[in-house]
Amino acid sequence: MDKVYVVSRNDQIIGVFTSHRKAVEAAIMETLPFSYAMTDYAYDFGVEFYTFTDKSGTEQTYSIQEFTPNEWA
């Protein structure tokens, strides 16, 4: 079974994608209209965290987690 990538913004799911590239693009495309800049990246226990900050200091944290559907944990 193919893997899927779940993208969340501040712990709210915003999409499920079939490739890692599309998942990262979704996070970046959400921040572009608001002039956010990526300020931090972390990888912890299989989850990627991207932190974006705008000019006023507002932060948005996106996470990408890989899942294999229909598989026991």
N, C-alpha and C positions, 0 to 999 in steps of 0.2 A: 504494500500500500504506500502511496506517495505521501510525503510529509506536507503539512500545512503550517503557515506562520501566522500567529495571532498578534495583531498590533493593538496596543492599548495606549491611551493618553490619560495620564493621571489616574490609572486603575479603572478606566472605562474602555471597553472594547470598541474599537472604531472600524475594524475590518479583519478579514481572514483571507490570506493570499496563498497561492500555490508555489511561489518562489521567494527566496530571501530578498532578491533584488527588488521585486515589486513591493514587498513589505517596507523596505528601507525607503523606497521612492515615495510611498504613501505618507510616511512620517515627515519626510522633507517637504513634500508638496503642501502639506497642511500648514507648515510654518512660513513658507515663502511670502504669501500675501501680507504677512504681519512683520516682515523684516527681522525675524528671529535668527540668531546665530547659534550654531552648536557650540556649547561651552564645556560639555563633559560627555564622556563615554565610559561605560562600565559593563563588564561581563561577569555575572555572578550566578552560579548554580544553573547554568544553561540558559539564562535569560540575558538579553542585551538591553541596556538602558542608555537612551540618548537624551541628554538634557539640552534644551534650547532656551535662550534668554533673549528678550527684546531690549530695546534701548532704555526702557524705564525700570528694568530689573525683574520683570515678570518672567517666571520660569514655567516651562511645560516639559514634563518628562514623558517620553514615549518608551514603551517596552516592546520587545519582539521575542516571542517564545515559540519554539518549534514543537509541533505535535504530530503524532502519527495517529490518524483516525482509526477507530475500531480496534484498538490494541489495549490489552490490560496494562495497568500501571505497574 
